[in-house]
Amino acid sequence: MEPFDALRRIAFLLERSRAGTYRVKAFRQAADTVLSTPRDELEQRAKDGTLAKLPGIGKSTEAVVREALEGKRPAYLTTLEEKWDKPLVEGGAEHRAALKGDCHCHSDWSDGGSPIPEMVTTAMELGHDYLVLTDHSPKLRVANGLSAERLSQQLKIIDKINAHLDGEFTLLKGIEVDILDDGELDQTEEMLGRLDVRVVSVHSKLKMGPDAMTRRMVAAVQHPRANILGHCTGRLVEGERGTRAQSTFDANQVFQACLDNDVAVEINSRPERCDPPDNLLTQALEMGCLFSIDSDAHAPGQLDFQQYGCERAERLGVPIERIVNTWERDRLLAWADKS
């Protein structure tokens, strides 16, 4: 195993296991250093004991690089694989196998931790045919949301990536666009029209009264460009950010608006979100809504979080044919195109 591959695989497994960001960052930084350092220099430094003098190489990452250069499978990688190279949850295998892609993820252009190409490579390794890049919109400044100008720049990069992939995989143009207080969407109409898929989500004023929140969400879902209603309650049930109560709204009105406007309800697979809760997911199911099982990944290893959403979908009886990201790319694009 090459040192770069070993470091990258370790970072993936750490992200997948929800390890601390600082640990993941150490291995990804080391991988970047190894990638930019000639092989003969790495081998000479391993002999001289000076690998740690390279930027981003510490004690743990040095051991991984040295063992890989010696033709060994790094011990730390073996330990992680024994613990984490298995399904994240029991159940959901049939739904996971049916997925063709992921409609909600973030890169280091907003609040994600990795460059776009790394997200693409990992999605391909997980067996996807497509990935929708949905970085945040401008008013979510805490998440480095993209202005129309920055989003326009990102679209050019996506075009270059797709040209390089030459049909083997497709990176789709998307956004997680903030639902503003009045239900308007936080991006220009011109830019929304240039995208393939749009996830609309509430990120602010989650304690808004139920009547106002209902009007806000219904207005967003009725927007002609809306495709997927993201993490509809905004709740947090665990994790390093603590817990947060779900917002309150008339679910019947909101899901009816989704149904009437052909908008999918997201099954957000992040373990700390698990959103919507089972009772609301069941309500949307019984009303006839479409769904999208998304990772909401902010790092490559988190793309595998879809397993959590698939377990819930299978357990609650969501039909595979009503999950939009089980559809082939062209069918998904035709559905999302509301021009």
N, C-alpha and C positions, 0 to 999 in steps of 0.2 A: 504494500500500500504506500502510495506517495504521501509525503508529509502534509501537503496541502489538502489532500483528500481526507486524511485522518483528522486534521484540525477542523475541517468543515463538517465532517460527520459528527464529531464530538459536539460542536456548537448546535447542530440540528437536534441531537438527542437531548441536550440541556434545555433548549427552548421547548421542545416537546414535553419535557418533564416539568416545565414551569419553574426552572431554576432561576436564581437571582440574575438580574441583568448584567451585573459586573462580571460574573463568571463567564457568561456567554460572550460578552464583549472581549474578554481576554483572548479567547480562542479565535474569534473572528479577526481580531487585530493581528494575531500571530499568523493566521492564514494569509492575510494580505501581505505581510512581510515576506513570508515564504514564497509567495507567488511572484514577488518583485525581486527576489534574490536568486542569482544564478546557482544552478545545482552544484557546480564545483566549489563555489564559495561556501554553501551550506555544508558540504562534506568536509571541507578543510576546517571550518569552524567547529564541527562536531569532533574532529580529531584533536583540535587545539583546546577544546573546552571553552570556546568563546561565543557560542550560539546566543547566550543571554545578553551579549553586547549589542545584538541587533535590536532595533526598536520594536516594542511589542512582544518580545520573547521573555517570558519569566520562567520560574522554576518548573512549573507544571507543563507549560507548552514546550520548553526545552526538552523535557523527557520524551514527549510525544514525537517531536521532530527527530531526535536522536534514534529512538527505537525504530521509527519508520525508515530512516536512512540505512539502518542496519538490516533491513529486510524483515523486521519483526512487526507483528500487529501490536500497536501500543497497548500497554497494560490498562491504562485508564479507559481507552476506548472499549476494550473487552469487558471491563467492569460495567460501563454504562450500557452496553448492548445486552448484557445478561439481565440487567434490571429493567431497561426501558424499550428494548427492541421487540415489543409485543403489543397487541391491541391495547389502546388506552382505556377501553370500556368493553364490557361484555354486551353483545347484542349490536344490532345495526349493520351487520356485515352486508346484507343484501342491498340495503339502501346505499351504503358507501360504494359498493361495487357498481351501482347504477349511475353514480355521479360522473358527469363529463367535465365539470369545472367548478369554479368557485367565483361567486359574484361580489365578494367584499374582502378587500385586503389593502394594506397600507405599506408604503415604502418610506425610505428616509427623506423623501420629498416633503412629507408632513411629519407625522409622529411615529412612523415605523423605524425600525432599527437597521435595515439593510437596503442596499441599492436595488434598483428595479431588476437588473439581470439576475441577481441571486434569488429573488422571489420567483422569477420565471423558471430558472433552472430547477429549483426545488419542486415547483408545481409539476413540471415535466416528470421529474423523478417519482412523484407520487401517482403518476398515471393520468393526469388531467390532459384534456385536449385544449382547454382554454383557461385563462385567468382574467378576471376583470380587476384592473387597478383602480381603486377608489380612494384616493387621498382626499383629505378634508378640504372644505371650502373656506373662503377668506376670513369670515368673521370668527372662526374658531382659532383665534390667535394662539391660544395655549398649545394647540396641536400643529402650529405652523401651517395653517390652512393656505391653500393655493389661490392667489389672485388670478384673474382672467389671463394676465400676461404669463404668469408662471405655468398655469395649466396649458396654455398654448405651447409653451416650450416643451412641456412634458409630452404632449401629443406628437411632436416631431420625433422625440426619442422613441416613442412607441412604434412609430412608423419604421424607424431604422431597425429596431429589434425584430419586427415582423418581417422585414425584407431579408434580414439575416437568417431567420428561421425558415423562410421559404415554404410555408404551409405545414411544416412539421407540427407546429403548435401556434396558437394565436393569443397574443396579449391584447385584450379588449380595452377600449378607452372608456373609463368610467369616473365616477365621483361619489363620495359620500357627502351629500349636500345638506347643510344645516337647514332645518325647518325653523324659520324665524318666528317671532312672537305672533305675527298676524297670519302665519301659514304660508307666507311667501318663501321661495327657495333662494338660498344664498349664493347665487351665481347668475351671470347674465344669461338672457335667453339665447343669445348667439352662441355662447360656449356650451350651454346645455344641449343645443341642437347639433353640436359637433361630436357628441359622445355616443357610445354604443349602449351603455347601461347606466342608469342613475338610481342610487340608493338614497332615499330621503329619510333623515333621522333627526330626532330632537336631542339636543345636547345641553340646553340651557333652560333655566326656570322650570325644572322638573316638578316643582311643588305648585305650579300654577293650578288654579281651581279646575275642577272636572269639566265644567261647561266650557270654559275658555280653552282648555287643553283639547277637548273634543273638536271644537271649531277649528283650532289650529291644525290638528292632524288631518281632519277631513279636507280642509282647504289644500293642504300639501298633496294628499293622495289624489285630489281632483286636478292637480296641475297636469297639463297635457304631456309633460315629459317624465312624470314620475313612473318608475318601474317596480321598485321594491321598497316596502316600508321597513326600515332597519330598527333593530332592537326596540320594539314599540313601547315598552314600559320604562326603559332606562334604568332598571334596577341593577343593584350589585348584591350578590348573595354571599360572596366570600372574596378573599384575595388581599393583596397588600394595600389596596386603596380603601379597605374597610367595606362595610355594607351600606346600602342605600335603598330606601323604600321605593317601591315602584310608583310611577306617576299614576294618577287616577283620571279616567276618561270613560265615556260611554263606548264600550267595546263593540256593541251591536252597531252603532252608527259608524264607527271607524272601519270595522271589517266589511260592512255593507258598502261603504265607499270604495274599499279595495276591490270588492267583487264587481261593483258597477263600472269601475274604471280599469279593470284588468291589471291591477297592481298586486304583486305577490307579497305575502307576509313573510318576513325573514324569520327563520329559526336560527337565532344567533348562537353559535356553538361554543363561544368562549365560556369556560366553566364558571367564571365569576359573574357572568350575565345570565346564562340559561334562560334566555328571553325569547318569546313570551313564556310565562309560567304555564304549567300543564293545563290549567283550567281555561286560560285564554286561547292557547293553541288548539284545544279541543273545540272551543266555540268557533274559531275561525274555520276549523276543519268541517264542522257540521254545517256551517253556512255556505260551504262550497268554495272557499278561497284557494288560490294558488299559493305555493310556498317556495322559498329559496333557502337551502341549507348552506349557510356561509360560515367561514372560519373567523372573519373579522381579524385576520392575522396581522400582527404588527412586527412579526419576525418570521423567517422561513420555516422554522420548526413548528410554529403555531398553525401553519396551513393544515397540519394533520389534526387539528382540533375538530374538524368536520365530523370525526368519529363520534363525538359527544352529541352533536345534533342529529346524526343518523340514528343513534340509539333511541333518542326521544321520539323521532319520527316513526320508527318501526314499532316502538312500544305503544304509541298512541294511535297507530293505524293510519298514518298519512299515506295515501296511495302514491307510488313512485311516479305515476304519470302526471300527478299534480305538482311535482317538484321541478321548477323550471330549469335548474342546472343539472337535471338528468337528460335534458334535451340536447340534441346535436347543436353545434354552434350556429348554423344557419337558421335553425328554427328559433333559437333563443334570440338572435338578432332581429328576425322578422317580428317576433312578439314585442320586443323592446322598442322597435321603431314606430313611433306614434306621429310621425311627420305628416 
